[in-house]
């Protein structure tokens, strides 16, 4: 490779910048007929931008260089080494240099895929990346779940401490959040439940009429609303309404360093912020579910009066005869668990905010999705449990 001859014609040009360590490059023919790129001067982050475009353009019109002569390079950093690796396909080239530092930088560049180049895994990169992302997601979510269980434990410990010392109960804050969580949610819960009962009765009556059994529409409304849909839909509404507000409120306080200020003053965020919110949910969700059950039955009654020609008295008598207290109790038993799930997730995600508005929005969305998902999972577990014990 020592004997080289310049490439003829327009390829004989030498590209340089003025100065004592000005970088330049040229292409020539080696003794074996292969193309040799000779670089001189300072190839660093401050200088390579001057010739990068010309280097790419010049190499685009010639065969791939078989060697790169860097003996004339006075300074080389990782930027210059990565440039050679990227534009030359460095794994196919022989670098000629006497400087051990330059050799080390070039070896590092060879180990890097470089910007815009495919990873070394080749066709397996997609699968490996998917498995890597899956493993990272599972690990992160597992750690988050452990921390959330610890957060629930803190709430339970605080609840026991307040049971022993009730004079420390933040009564004003608790009443305020009961009003926000419960009373303010009455209109939307009542309207939604009424419409759900109406739809169930209409759809059920149409299907049962084909078998001459439309009278069982009342039983269908009673079972579906008291046992499942009343508590489930109310919990989903509260998760979207109150769970998101918990995350946003606490997240904004974290972002504004109000929580840190509370801790500095010796105030417990768990006692002042978390306990009133979760406890308000636990107290008010059963009342909202009971209201939802009543409104669903009324909605079913409107449908029965319309399509079944029943009188209000006959509908009430039939509902009284068909109603099963066990179905009501099954639905009501779930409410404290759903309330704790929604409250813990909403408050916990609020404390995960890192300080930006984007973080508040992202974690608020995450809170709602996670709360709804966990409520549905918990409801499915309750369904399996009650079915297993024959209730």
Secondary structure by P-SEA (a helix, b strand, c coil): ccccccccccccbbbbbccccccbbbbbbccccbbbbbbbcccccccccccaaaaaaaaaaccccccccccccccccaaaaaaaaacccccccccccccaaaaaaaaaaaaccccccccccccaaaaaaaaaaaaaaaaaaaaaaaaaaaaaaaaaaaaaaaaacccccaaaaaaaaaaaacccaaaaaaaaaaaaaaaaaaaaaaaaaaaccccaaaaaaaaaacccaaaaaaaaaaaaccaaaaaaaaaaaaaaaaaaaaaaacccccccccaaaaaaaaacaaaaaaaaaaaaaaaaaaaaaacccccaaaaaaaaaaaccaaaaaaaaaaaaaaaaaaaaaaaaaaaaccccaaaaaaaaaaaaaaaaaaaaaaaaaaaaaaaaacc
